[in-house]
Amino acid sequence: MKTLSGIVALICLAVVSASGADESFRTLRVKDDVYTNVIVTSSTATDIYFSHARGMASAKLKDLDPELQKHFHYDAAKSTEIENARRQATANYQASLPRTQPAPRANRDEPPAAEDFVAPHIHARSVRGQPAPPFAVEKWLTDAPSTQGKFVLIDFWATWCGPCRQSIPELNAFHARFNDRLVVIGVSDESEEDIRKMTVPHIDYAVATDTQQRMKSALEVQGIPHCILVDPSGIVRYEGHPGYLDYEKLAHFLDKYSR
């Protein structure tokens, strides 16, 4: 069994860039997807990060053609070991978290199941039932997700924020369970470098950076994590700490406000 220090060492190894300079490719195939005008900005033992004609993306080295795998020094055994260590570290992190959600305000009863759940308190301007402010980011650190016809859960977070990191495994679970109807997006006002340094817990949903804090400022967010759930017509149906949500509450919104 590996020691904790061994796992940390593997995860640290995974974020060391394998090439110091940007590299350009006319096309790049990742499984069945083909990207054009590709510029690889950084690579690790498991992934590459790149811009392309349609935006930003990342890819697993194991999904590239053999020649590109060789070019980026792909080691299948090392990559598998790193990803297993990362998953285990995330599982250990999740297991260490409290099993209770934030306590509701004193003397406040839970609303009936047929009614919309309202967070006990929020640290932002309330826009529930109103059109969401314009969504804007500086740079996608993953593929830009397609939101057409879907609900969008936008989480404002930061790597230095403990409660934000505590919410990530649950947001991963929402992304996995409702991905046919829901897009989860994490937006931080930190630099790309700072966000990429965080490897635990691993984020499975879309991530972007906006150092100008445009949507965050429009919502007057004073405390994070703070999220809004926007229905397919652009109306905010939930706002507040993501920890107040669960599968049942989220399914209620998705069912009630589907087109």
N, C-alpha and C positions, 0 to 999 in steps of 0.2 A: 504494500500500500504506500502511495506517495505521501510525503509529509506536506503540511500546509505550505512550507517555504518552497517546496518543489513545485507545487501548483502555482504559487505566485510567480515563480521564476518562469514557468512556461507561459503564463499569461503576459508577463512583461516582454518575453521574447516575441510574442505574437504582434506587438505593436511597433517593433523595430522596422523601419523602412528598409526594404531590400535594394532600393535604387535611390540615389541621391537626387537625380535630375528628372524633370518631366520627360515623358516619352510619347511620341505621336504615332498613331496608327490610322491608316485610311479606314479600315474596318476592323471590328472586333466581334467575334462570335462567342456567345455565352449560351450553351445549350441550343435552344431554338431561336434565340434572339440575336439579331445582328445590329450593331451600333456603328455609326459612321462618324468621321472626323473626331476620332478618339484621342484624348490626351490623358495619359495615366499620370496622376499627380502624386500617388504614393502607393506602396505595397507593403504587405506584411507576410508572415509565413503562411497565412491562410487566405488572404483577400487582396484584391487590388481596388483602388478608388480612382474614378476617372470622370472627366467631363466628356460630353459627346454632342452631336448636333441637336439633340432634343433636351439636354439638361445635364443632370448629375446622376451617377450610378455607382454601384459597387458590384463586385462579383467574387465568387469563391474560386480560388485557383484550381480546385478539383473539377470545375465546370468548364475550364478552357481546353482548347486543343492541345495535344501533347507537346507540340513545338513551343507554344507560349508557356506552358507549364515549365518546360525546361528553361526558357528565357528568364522566367521569374523565380527560378531555383526552387520549384515546388518539390517538397519532400512529403509523400503521402503519409508515411508513418508519423512524422513529426506533426503534420497538420492535424491528423486524427487525434493525436495525443493532446494537442493544444485545445482543440474544440471540445474534447471530452472533459478536460480540466476546466474549461470555461463553463460548460454546462453544470459540472459538479459544483463549482464555486457559486454559480447563480442559485442552484438548488439549496446549497448550504446557507446562502444569504437569505433566501426566502423562508427557509425553515426557522431562521433565527428571529424573524419578525414577529411582533405581537399579532395574535389572531383576532383581535377586536378592531372594529372600525372606530373612527373618531366619535366620541360621545356626543349625542345630540344635546341641544340646549335644555336646561332643566325645565320640567313641567310641560314639555312639548310632546304631544302624542304623535305617533306615526300616522301619516295620512292613510285613508282607506286605499286598498289596492287599486281601485278604479280611478283614483286621482293621480295626478302627476306628483312624484316625489320632489320636494323642495329642500335644498340643503339648509340646515339650521342657521348657518351664517356664511357669508362670503366676504372676501377681502378684495372687492372690486366693485365697479359700477354695475348695477343690475340691468341686464338686457333680456331677461327671460321673457319669451313671447314676442320679441322684437327681431327685426332683421339683424344678422351678425354684421359687425364692421367688416370692411374689406380685408381679405386675407392677403398678406404679403410677407415674403421671406427674401433674404439676400441670397441664400445658397442652400440647395438640397444636399444633404450628406448621404442620402439614399436615392433610389429612383423616386422621381416625383410621382405620387400616386394619382390614379384616375378617380375622381370623386363624383363623376357624372351619375346622377340617380341614387346616390348613397348618402347616408348620414355621415357626418364628420365629427369626430371627437378630437378637439384641439387641446393639448396639454401644455401649459406654460411651465417650464421646469429649468433646473440648472444642476450641473454635476456636483456642486458643493452643497446642495440642499438635501439633507438627510430624508425628510418626508417625501421629497420628489423621487429619490432613488427607491424608497420603500414602496412607492406606487407602481414602479415599472413592471414587476412581475404580474400584477393584476391587469395592467394595460396590455401586456403581452397576451394574457389569457383572453381579454376582450377581443383583441385582434384575431386570435386564432379561432375563437368560437363564432364570431359574427362577421367574418371577413367577406361574406357574400353581400352584406348589407351595410357594413360600417368600415370607414377608413379612420385609423388612429394616427394622429400626427403629433410628434413632440417638437415644440419650438423653444429654443434656448436663445438668450441674448449673448451667450459666450462665443468665443472664437472657435473656428473649426478645429484648431489644434487642441484646445482644452476639451472639447466634446469627444474627440477621437481618443484621447488619453484614457477615458473611462471605459473599461472593458467589463466591469462587474457592477451591477447586473447587466447582462446582455440585453439590448433592445431589439425586438423583432419587427417593430412597426416603423413607419416613415419618420425621419428626423430631419430638421432644418435649423438653420441659424438665422437670426435677424438681430444684429447688434444695434439696429436703429429702434427696435422695440415698437414697431408701428402698430400692430394689432394689440399688443399688450398695453401700450399707452392709450389707445382708443377705448379700451375696456377699463382703464384706470386700475389695473391690477396692482395691489399693494402687498400681497403675500402669495407665495407659491408653495406647493403646486396649486394651480388653479386651472380648471378646464371648462370648456363650453361644448355642449352637444348641439350641433346644427343639423336640422332636418334637410331633406333633399330640396325643399323650396327656399332654404336660406334662413329659416327662423330658428332662434336659439330656444331649445326645449329644456336644457339643464345647464346650470352654472354652479361652480363651487369646487370644493376639494374632491378629486377623483376617488378618494377613499370612502366616500359616502355611497358610491355606486356599487352594485353587485349585478350578477347575471339577471336576476329577476327584475330589478329596477330598469336596467338597460333594455331588456327585452320589451318591457312595457312601453317605453318611448318608441322603440323601433316598430312595434306593432301598431301603436296608436297613430303615429304620424307618417306612416308609409303612404306614398302616393297611391 
